[in-house]
Amino acid sequence: MNDISNLEPKIVWNFFDEICQVPRPSKKEEKIIKYLLDFGKKYNLETVQDEIGNVLIKKAATAGKEDLETIILQSHIDMVCEKNSDVEHDFENDPISTYIEDGWVKADGTTLGADDGIGIAAQLAVLSSDDIEHPAIECLFTVDEETGLTGAFALQEGFLAGKTLINLDSEDDGELFIGCSGGIDTVISFEMKRRKINKNALSFKVSVNGLKGGHSGDEINKKLGNSNKILGRFLFLLSNEYPIYVSDFNGGNLRNAIPREAFATISIAKKWKGKLKKIFKKFEKDIKSEFSVSEPNVNFTLESIEMPASSVAKQLQKDFIFSLMTCPNGVVSMSQTMENLVETSTNLASVKFSEKEILIVTSQRSSLESAKENIANVVSSIFKRAGANVSNSDGYPGWEPNTDSKILKKTEDAYEKLFGEKPLIRAIHAGLECGLFLEKYPYMDMISFGPTINRAHSPDEELNIETTKKFWELLLEVLK
């Protein structure tokens, strides 16, 4: 059975199935916005859209709940669009193809969009139902969370009436989130300069693939391989021993995803061909050994190709390779106040060659503003020293935990009542929109929870069926 609409709870899975048919890349959410506006009209619900594209759908309280405070349910409507290199998929027009395997819902070679499609589905299920007890509901659907938190940044004061918000964008069953990290992007650009390649050289394409990838915040502590770092390390080892020419490098795509694949085009004198293959085989063995547990499917290839027209200039190549080698990546520090929480991290997300430049995108996260700024400065310093142009995004704030939260207490009690055990209370090392909501609504009481989603932001993304049922039951109990 691969029809996800037959799963329980059907009302949630039916909406998730519908959402998977609607393309919704970040910054191109027109089709899912129309879907939401049509939904509001269909169910005769008050529906408004602000200037940036955020949609708010309101529903009156059920009988007997009219005097309770309004509750806001919130999720983002865009999705990360990643696919395996051998998959043909147009994210702006094609639906997501889903299937069921061993208790999980997955997509066929692309991201699934459970982040945050399952949150949208839960909101629509509440809005469309006539047998769920709840106070007045405001369902907020924000745009462009994944690439810039644009909808949350642009949210206007007065758009929301409620003072309690449940964010439906978490990915770990049994865990209630009351805080998140802030983040900033550091973007690097080297001016492209070229040189001729020795005619007696041989050219090769070096590839790193088979890595899991995943969310650059929530999964940064899982010791996953970063394709850009791995391939940069190989180029460093090779260039340290023999003169090489690097013509191309292409790795990773999205600032908030751990890169899974990277490709480089290199040339080397014919007399060093045997040495190249020897170094490659040893490097392959070393990496497979280092990542034998966390990345059992990491794969390397070295294939002969026709010689490119040119390669990167000698000094630029040296600066580029040394910068990749020294650029930090992964967990920088762990929290001193909350057990097992990553405090600060950085991700070498994307490296692209073009005719005009070498463009490198990195992202930094921290629950401490000063630590976030510091690691961004560390990354900036490495590339500035190599002569690159460096810029930083405006960044976004974290969400400071409030252990005295009223909605936390109600959700914690509901979880224990339903499932007979206490949930974990945590902060998440990822950028939720909650920190930005607090800037506009400083009185807002917030919590975030969701079902288990593995490897979000990668084509291996999967949504657990059993915990989706628990997620729905918890949401209903909290609303009740």
Backbone torsions as a table, in degrees:
resi	resn	phi	psi	omega
1	MET	NA	121.0	178.6
2	ASN	-121.2	10.1	177.6
3	ASP	-87.6	102.1	-174.0
4	ILE	-68.1	-18.8	-179.6
5	SER	-68.2	-13.4	177.5
6	ASN	-88.1	-5.1	180.0
7	LEU	-74.2	160.6	176.7
8	GLU	-104.1	140.4	-0.6
9	PRO	-76.6	129.2	-172.0
10	LYS	-59.2	-38.3	-176.3
11	ILE	-61.7	-37.1	179.3
12	VAL	-73.1	-47.6	-177.4
13	TRP	-67.2	-31.9	176.2
14	ASN	-62.2	-44.1	178.9
15	PHE	-69.3	-38.2	177.7
16	PHE	-62.4	-39.9	177.2
17	ASP	-61.4	-42.8	177.9
18	GLU	-62.5	-43.1	-178.8
19	ILE	-62.4	-36.0	179.2
20	CYS	-65.1	-17.9	178.7
21	GLN	-86.4	-9.0	-175.6
22	VAL	-106.9	112.2	178.4
23	PRO	-59.6	139.3	-176.6
24	ARG	-153.4	54.9	175.4
25	PRO	-63.4	152.3	175.1
26	SER	-55.7	137.3	-179.7
27	LYS	72.4	-0.4	178.0
28	LYS	-134.7	57.5	-172.1
29	GLU	-97.6	16.0	-173.8
30	GLU	-56.5	-38.9	-175.5
31	LYS	-71.9	-39.1	179.1
32	ILE	-74.4	-30.5	174.8
33	ILE	-63.7	-45.7	177.5
34	LYS	-60.1	-42.0	178.6
35	TYR	-57.6	-43.1	-178.9
36	LEU	-69.3	-41.3	178.6
37	LEU	-64.0	-41.0	177.1
38	ASP	-65.4	-37.1	177.4
39	PHE	-60.3	-48.1	-180.0
40	GLY	-59.1	-40.6	178.7
41	LYS	-66.7	-41.9	-178.7
42	LYS	-59.8	-40.3	-177.0
43	TYR	-97.5	9.6	175.8
44	ASN	55.9	46.2	-179.8
45	LEU	-108.8	143.7	176.6
46	GLU	-61.6	121.5	-174.0
47	THR	-133.1	127.8	179.4
48	VAL	-131.9	152.6	177.3
49	GLN	-127.2	132.4	178.7
50	ASP	-88.4	-178.5	-172.6
51	GLU	-64.2	-32.4	-176.5
52	ILE	-82.0	-19.7	179.4
53	GLY	121.4	-8.7	176.3
54	ASN	-58.3	140.8	-179.9
55	VAL	-115.1	136.2	176.9
56	LEU	-123.8	122.8	178.2
57	ILE	-118.5	128.4	-174.5
58	LYS	-111.8	146.2	177.2
59	LYS	-138.7	134.8	-178.0
60	ALA	-69.2	158.9	178.3
61	ALA	-65.5	151.2	173.7
62	THR	-77.5	164.9	-175.2
63	ALA	-54.5	130.5	179.1
64	GLY	89.8	-8.2	-177.8
65	LYS	-112.6	10.4	-172.9
66	GLU	-64.5	-27.7	-175.6
67	ASP	-87.9	-4.4	-179.5
68	LEU	-81.2	158.6	179.9
69	GLU	-66.8	145.6	176.4
70	THR	-63.3	138.9	176.6
71	ILE	-111.2	133.7	175.9
72	ILE	-99.3	127.9	169.6
73	LEU	-105.2	135.1	-172.7
74	GLN	-139.1	137.4	171.5
75	SER	-149.5	165.1	176.5
76	HIS	-101.1	150.5	-170.8
77	ILE	-100.3	-8.2	178.8
78	ASP	-91.0	164.5	178.3
79	MET	-136.2	152.3	172.9
80	VAL	-70.5	132.3	-176.5
81	CYS	-111.3	91.3	178.0
82	GLU	-123.1	144.3	177.4
83	LYS	-143.8	158.5	173.5
84	ASN	-68.4	149.8	-173.2
85	SER	-63.7	-22.2	-179.0
86	ASP	-95.3	10.0	-177.9
87	VAL	-105.7	131.8	174.9
88	GLU	-92.4	116.7	-179.8
89	HIS	-157.0	129.7	177.0
90	ASP	-104.2	102.4	-174.3
91	PHE	-66.5	-18.7	179.9
92	GLU	-82.7	-14.7	-176.0
93	ASN	-134.4	-26.8	-174.4
94	ASP	-89.4	142.5	173.0
95	PRO	-72.3	160.5	174.5
96	ILE	-81.3	127.6	179.5
97	SER	-91.0	116.3	-174.9
98	THR	-107.7	157.2	172.7
99	TYR	-151.6	165.4	-177.2
100	ILE	-111.4	134.0	179.3
101	GLU	-149.6	118.8	173.2
102	ASP	52.7	42.7	176.4
103	GLY	85.3	11.1	-179.5
104	TRP	-128.2	148.4	169.8
105	VAL	-99.4	130.0	-176.7
106	LYS	-131.7	172.1	176.0
107	ALA	-115.6	157.0	-174.9
108	ASP	-86.5	82.0	174.3
109	GLY	82.8	6.5	178.0
110	THR	-131.7	171.3	168.6
111	THR	-61.7	148.3	-177.8
112	LEU	-83.9	-34.6	-176.7
113	GLY	82.9	16.1	172.3
114	ALA	-63.0	-27.6	170.6
115	ASP	-91.0	97.1	5.0
116	ASP	-122.5	38.3	-179.1
117	GLY	-61.2	-33.5	-179.6
118	ILE	-70.7	-29.6	173.9
119	GLY	-66.8	-43.8	176.4
120	ILE	-58.7	-46.3	-177.3
121	ALA	-59.8	-41.2	179.2
122	ALA	-65.1	-40.5	177.6
123	GLN	-61.7	-46.4	-178.7
124	LEU	-65.2	-34.8	178.0
125	ALA	-63.7	-41.7	177.7
126	VAL	-65.5	-45.6	-176.7
127	LEU	-64.8	-33.7	-174.0
128	SER	-88.2	-13.7	-173.3
129	SER	-84.1	153.0	176.0
130	ASP	-118.2	9.7	-178.0
131	ASP	-127.4	22.3	179.0
132	ILE	-110.8	129.0	177.0
133	GLU	-79.2	130.1	178.4
134	HIS	-164.7	154.7	170.3
135	PRO	-73.4	-173.8	174.5
136	ALA	-56.8	138.2	-175.4
137	ILE	-117.9	136.4	165.9
138	GLU	-119.1	118.8	177.5
139	CYS	-102.0	114.3	-178.8
140	LEU	-101.8	125.9	178.9
141	PHE	-117.8	111.7	-174.5
142	THR	-100.1	150.8	-178.9
143	VAL	-95.5	155.8	166.9
144	ASP	49.4	47.8	175.3
145	GLU	-71.3	-39.8	-168.8
146	GLU	-70.4	-31.2	-175.1
147	THR	-110.5	-1.3	179.2
148	GLY	-176.1	2.5	-176.7
149	LEU	52.7	33.7	-171.9
150	THR	-59.9	-45.1	-178.8
151	GLY	-63.5	-41.9	179.5
152	ALA	-68.0	-39.8	177.6
153	PHE	-60.3	-39.5	-172.9
154	ALA	-89.6	-3.1	-178.9
155	LEU	-59.5	129.2	-175.5
156	GLN	-92.6	148.1	173.3
157	GLU	-61.6	138.4	179.0
158	GLY	91.4	-9.6	178.8
159	PHE	-69.1	-33.6	179.9
160	LEU	-107.6	142.0	176.8
161	ALA	-100.3	-29.9	-177.1
162	GLY	-68.2	158.8	178.9
163	LYS	-117.1	2.0	178.6
164	THR	-129.2	129.0	-174.3
165	LEU	-126.9	132.3	173.2
166	ILE	-109.0	110.3	176.7
167	ASN	-84.4	129.6	-175.0
168	LEU	-108.3	44.8	-172.9
169	ASP	-126.6	31.3	175.4
170	SER	-104.7	165.7	-166.5
171	GLU	-133.4	23.9	-176.8
172	ASP	-138.7	108.8	176.9
173	ASP	-60.1	143.3	177.4
174	GLY	82.6	5.2	-178.9
175	GLU	-127.8	131.2	176.9
176	LEU	-108.3	128.9	-174.1
177	PHE	-105.4	130.3	-178.6
178	ILE	-125.8	15.8	178.5
179	GLY	-168.0	160.4	178.2
180	CYS	-151.0	166.8	179.2
181	SER	-83.4	158.4	168.4
182	GLY	-92.5	169.3	-177.5
183	GLY	-149.8	164.3	177.5
184	ILE	-154.2	148.7	176.0
185	ASP	-104.8	139.5	172.8
186	THR	-116.0	117.8	-173.9
187	VAL	-112.6	130.6	-173.1
188	ILE	-119.7	139.9	178.0
189	SER	-137.3	122.9	169.5
190	PHE	-100.0	133.3	173.3
191	GLU	-66.8	128.1	-176.8
192	MET	-72.8	130.3	173.5
193	LYS	-132.1	140.5	-172.0
194	ARG	-120.7	160.8	174.6
195	ARG	-144.6	165.9	178.3
196	LYS	-78.9	153.7	177.3
197	ILE	-100.5	138.3	177.3
198	ASN	-54.8	131.2	-176.3
199	LYS	-63.6	-22.5	-179.0
200	ASN	-88.2	9.7	-178.7
201	ALA	-87.7	160.3	172.2
202	LEU	-112.4	148.0	-175.7
203	SER	-116.0	145.9	-176.5
204	PHE	-141.3	151.6	169.5
205	LYS	-104.8	122.6	178.1
206	VAL	-105.2	129.3	-176.3
207	SER	-126.4	141.3	170.5
208	VAL	-122.1	122.0	177.3
209	ASN	-151.4	-173.5	-178.7
210	GLY	82.7	1.7	177.8
211	LEU	-76.5	156.9	-175.9
212	LYS	-75.4	-35.4	-172.7
213	GLY	65.5	-166.5	178.1
214	GLY	140.7	-172.5	-177.2
215	HIS	-70.8	127.6	-174.5
216	SER	-74.5	-6.7	173.7
217	GLY	-105.5	-62.5	-172.6
218	ASP	-65.2	-25.0	-176.2
219	GLU	-117.6	15.8	-177.7
220	ILE	-69.9	-19.1	-177.7
221	ASN	-94.2	8.9	-175.5
222	LYS	-95.5	12.2	176.8
223	LYS	57.0	37.8	178.0
224	LEU	-77.8	151.6	178.9
225	GLY	-75.3	142.8	174.6
226	ASN	-108.1	114.2	-173.3
227	SER	-60.5	-34.5	179.9
228	ASN	-67.8	-41.1	178.4
229	LYS	-67.8	-41.0	-178.3
230	ILE	-65.2	-47.0	-179.1
231	LEU	-68.9	-36.8	175.9
232	GLY	-62.1	-37.8	177.9
233	ARG	-64.0	-40.5	177.9
234	PHE	-64.1	-43.8	179.5
235	LEU	-63.0	-37.3	178.3
236	PHE	-63.0	-48.1	-179.4
237	LEU	-61.3	-43.9	-177.8
238	LEU	-67.8	-45.8	-177.2
239	SER	-70.4	-20.8	176.6
240	ASN	-70.6	-25.5	-176.3
241	GLU	-101.5	-36.5	-172.7
242	TYR	-139.9	148.4	175.4
243	PRO	-68.7	126.1	179.0
244	ILE	-129.3	166.1	175.2
245	TYR	-119.5	126.3	176.2
246	VAL	-106.8	118.6	-177.7
247	SER	-100.7	-28.2	-175.8
248	ASP	-152.7	151.8	174.4
249	PHE	-151.1	129.0	-179.0
250	ASN	-144.3	110.3	-178.5
251	GLY	-146.5	134.5	177.2
252	GLY	71.9	166.5	-179.5
253	ASN	-136.3	-44.7	-168.4
254	LEU	-113.9	142.1	-176.9
255	ARG	-62.1	-27.5	-175.4
256	ASN	-108.0	22.5	177.1
257	ALA	-126.8	138.9	173.2
258	ILE	-71.8	122.6	-173.5
259	PRO	-66.8	137.1	-174.7
260	ARG	-101.3	-27.6	-173.7
261	GLU	-134.5	147.2	174.1
262	ALA	-151.8	146.6	-177.1
263	PHE	-136.9	138.1	176.5
264	ALA	-133.5	146.6	174.3
265	THR	-108.8	122.6	-177.8
266	ILE	-128.9	157.0	173.7
267	SER	-131.8	148.9	-177.7
268	ILE	-150.6	149.8	-179.4
269	ALA	-56.5	143.3	-177.2
270	LYS	-54.3	-35.3	-175.5
271	LYS	-68.3	-16.4	-179.6
272	TRP	-100.2	8.2	-176.8
273	LYS	-56.4	-46.4	-179.5
274	GLY	-63.7	-40.3	178.5
275	LYS	-64.4	-40.5	178.3
276	LEU	-57.5	-48.2	-177.6
277	LYS	-66.2	-33.5	178.9
278	LYS	-67.4	-46.0	178.4
279	ILE	-63.1	-41.0	-179.4
280	PHE	-61.5	-46.5	-178.1
281	LYS	-64.2	-39.9	178.1
282	LYS	-66.8	-41.7	179.1
283	PHE	-63.3	-43.5	178.3
284	GLU	-57.9	-45.2	179.5
285	LYS	-62.9	-43.4	-178.6
286	ASP	-63.6	-45.9	-177.6
287	ILE	-67.0	-41.4	178.9
288	LYS	-64.2	-32.5	176.7
289	SER	-71.8	-44.5	-178.9
290	GLU	-63.0	-35.6	-176.3
291	PHE	-108.9	24.6	-174.5
292	SER	-61.3	-28.9	-178.8
293	VAL	-92.0	-51.4	-173.5
294	SER	-80.6	-26.0	-177.4
295	GLU	-137.0	67.5	-175.4
296	PRO	-66.8	-16.1	-176.5
297	ASN	-106.0	13.4	179.1
298	VAL	-59.7	138.2	-172.4
299	ASN	-136.2	142.2	177.9
300	PHE	-124.9	143.4	172.3
301	THR	-136.5	148.8	175.2
302	LEU	-133.8	110.1	-175.7
303	GLU	-127.1	141.9	178.5
304	SER	-71.8	139.7	178.3
305	ILE	-138.3	170.2	175.4
306	GLU	-69.0	149.3	-177.7
307	MET	-67.1	130.6	176.3
308	PRO	-66.6	168.4	-178.8
309	ALA	-69.8	-30.6	-177.5
310	SER	-160.9	174.4	174.5
311	SER	-132.4	174.2	178.5
312	VAL	-66.8	144.0	178.6
313	ALA	-56.8	151.1	-170.2
314	LYS	-57.0	-50.9	-176.9
315	GLN	-68.9	-39.0	178.1
316	LEU	-63.2	-41.9	178.2
317	GLN	-59.7	-44.5	179.5
318	LYS	-62.8	-45.8	179.9
319	ASP	-62.2	-41.7	-178.7
320	PHE	-64.4	-49.6	-177.5
321	ILE	-65.7	-43.7	179.7
322	PHE	-64.2	-36.2	179.2
323	SER	-67.4	-43.5	176.9
324	LEU	-60.0	-39.9	-177.0
325	MET	-66.9	-38.5	-174.4
326	THR	-92.9	-14.8	-179.2
327	CYS	-63.4	123.3	179.5
328	PRO	-66.2	154.4	179.0
329	ASN	-153.4	137.1	177.2
330	GLY	102.3	-156.1	-178.0
331	VAL	-71.1	129.7	176.6
332	VAL	-97.9	-42.7	178.6
333	SER	-156.8	156.1	177.7
334	MET	-102.7	153.6	-179.4
335	SER	-63.9	140.8	175.2
336	GLN	-92.0	-7.0	-176.0
337	THR	-114.2	-19.8	-179.1
338	MET	-131.9	120.7	-173.5
339	GLU	-61.6	137.1	175.4
340	ASN	63.6	18.7	176.7
341	LEU	-100.7	126.2	172.8
342	VAL	-67.6	127.0	177.8
343	GLU	-85.5	-50.1	-172.8
344	THR	-137.7	139.2	178.5
345	SER	-151.6	167.8	175.0
346	THR	-145.2	147.9	-175.8
347	ASN	-130.0	122.1	173.3
348	LEU	-82.6	88.9	-162.0
349	ALA	-81.3	-43.5	-170.0
350	SER	-149.3	137.5	175.4
351	VAL	-133.9	121.7	-176.3
352	LYS	-135.8	132.6	171.0
353	PHE	-94.1	140.0	170.8
354	SER	-137.8	179.7	-179.2
355	GLU	-63.5	-31.9	-173.1
356	LYS	-99.2	-25.6	-170.7
357	GLU	-158.4	165.5	163.7
358	ILE	-104.5	117.5	-176.3
359	LEU	-108.8	123.8	-179.3
360	ILE	-123.2	128.6	179.5
361	VAL	-115.9	127.0	175.9
362	THR	-126.2	157.8	176.3
363	SER	-135.5	142.0	-179.3
364	GLN	-121.6	143.5	179.5
365	ARG	-134.0	147.9	172.1
366	SER	-164.8	148.7	172.6
367	SER	-81.2	-8.7	175.6
368	LEU	-111.9	125.0	-177.5
369	GLU	-59.8	-42.0	-178.3
370	SER	-65.9	-38.4	179.3
371	ALA	-69.6	-34.9	176.5
372	LYS	-62.1	-46.5	179.6
373	GLU	-64.3	-38.0	-177.6
374	ASN	-66.2	-47.1	-178.3
375	ILE	-68.3	-31.9	174.2
376	ALA	-64.1	-39.0	178.2
377	ASN	-68.2	-35.9	177.2
378	VAL	-61.6	-48.7	179.8
379	VAL	-62.5	-44.6	179.7
380	SER	-59.2	-42.9	-177.0
381	SER	-62.0	-40.3	-179.2
382	ILE	-60.4	-44.6	-176.5
383	PHE	-81.6	-32.1	176.0
384	LYS	-64.2	-38.3	178.7
385	ARG	-63.0	-27.8	178.6
386	ALA	-87.0	2.4	175.2
387	GLY	92.9	11.7	-178.5
388	ALA	-85.8	159.0	170.0
389	ASN	-87.0	133.1	-175.3
390	VAL	-128.6	135.5	175.4
391	SER	-136.8	156.6	178.9
392	ASN	-121.2	144.8	173.3
393	SER	-71.6	171.9	178.4
394	ASP	-66.7	-24.9	-178.7
395	GLY	77.8	175.6	178.8
396	TYR	-143.3	152.5	-173.9
397	PRO	-81.9	160.2	172.6
398	GLY	-83.2	178.4	179.0
399	TRP	-120.2	109.6	-175.7
400	GLU	-74.7	128.5	-177.3
401	PRO	-61.1	142.3	174.4
402	ASN	-123.9	99.2	-176.2
403	THR	-74.1	-9.4	176.8
404	ASP	-96.1	13.3	-176.5
405	SER	-61.3	133.5	178.4
406	LYS	-67.7	-42.6	-179.3
407	ILE	-70.1	-29.4	174.2
408	LEU	-62.0	-47.2	-178.7
409	LYS	-61.7	-43.9	-179.9
410	LYS	-65.0	-40.8	-178.6
411	THR	-70.5	-39.3	178.0
412	GLU	-61.8	-45.1	178.6
413	ASP	-63.8	-40.6	-179.4
414	ALA	-64.7	-40.6	-179.7
415	TYR	-64.1	-45.2	-178.3
416	GLU	-66.3	-37.9	177.9
417	LYS	-63.3	-42.8	-176.1
418	LEU	-75.0	-41.8	-166.6
419	PHE	-117.4	-0.3	172.7
420	GLY	71.6	19.1	177.8
421	GLU	-151.4	158.4	-179.6
422	LYS	-82.5	137.4	174.3
423	PRO	-77.5	160.8	172.3
424	LEU	-79.6	139.8	176.3
425	ILE	-105.1	120.4	-170.8
426	ARG	-140.3	165.4	161.1
427	ALA	-105.4	157.2	-176.9
428	ILE	-114.3	140.1	178.1
429	HIS	-88.4	64.6	178.3
430	ALA	-155.7	163.9	-177.5
431	GLY	-93.1	97.7	170.7
432	LEU	-86.1	159.2	-178.4
433	GLU	-74.7	-9.1	-174.4
434	CYS	-57.9	-38.2	179.3
435	GLY	-59.7	-38.0	178.7
436	LEU	-74.1	-34.1	176.7
437	PHE	-60.6	-38.4	-178.6
438	LEU	-64.3	-28.3	178.4
439	GLU	-66.1	-35.1	-179.6
440	LYS	-91.0	-29.7	-177.1
441	TYR	-131.4	74.9	-172.4
442	PRO	-63.8	-16.2	178.8
443	TYR	-87.8	-4.1	-171.8
444	MET	-64.7	131.8	174.7
445	ASP	-99.2	124.2	-168.9
446	MET	-134.9	154.1	171.9
447	ILE	-148.4	158.3	177.5
448	SER	-134.8	133.0	172.8
449	PHE	-152.3	164.6	-178.9
450	GLY	-171.8	178.6	176.5
451	PRO	-79.4	175.1	180.0
452	THR	-78.2	123.5	174.0
453	ILE	-124.3	124.2	177.1
454	ASN	-100.9	144.3	172.0
455	ARG	52.1	42.7	171.5
456	ALA	-56.2	152.4	-179.3
457	HIS	74.9	12.2	176.4
458	SER	-136.5	160.6	177.6
459	PRO	-65.4	-8.9	175.9
460	ASP	-92.9	9.5	179.2
461	GLU	-55.2	136.9	179.8
462	GLU	-145.7	143.1	-177.3
463	LEU	-113.3	124.0	-177.0
464	ASN	-76.3	130.5	-174.6
465	ILE	-72.3	-47.2	-176.4
466	GLU	-63.8	-41.3	-178.7
467	THR	-75.1	-21.2	173.1
468	THR	-64.9	-39.1	175.6
469	LYS	-62.6	-43.7	178.2
470	LYS	-64.2	-41.5	178.2
471	PHE	-57.2	-45.4	-179.7
472	TRP	-66.1	-44.1	179.5
473	GLU	-62.9	-39.6	178.6
474	LEU	-65.9	-43.8	179.6
475	LEU	-59.9	-44.5	179.9
476	LEU	-62.8	-41.7	-178.8
477	GLU	-66.3	-40.3	178.5
478	VAL	-65.2	-44.2	178.3
479	LEU	-62.6	-39.5	179.6
480	LYS	-64.0	NA	NA
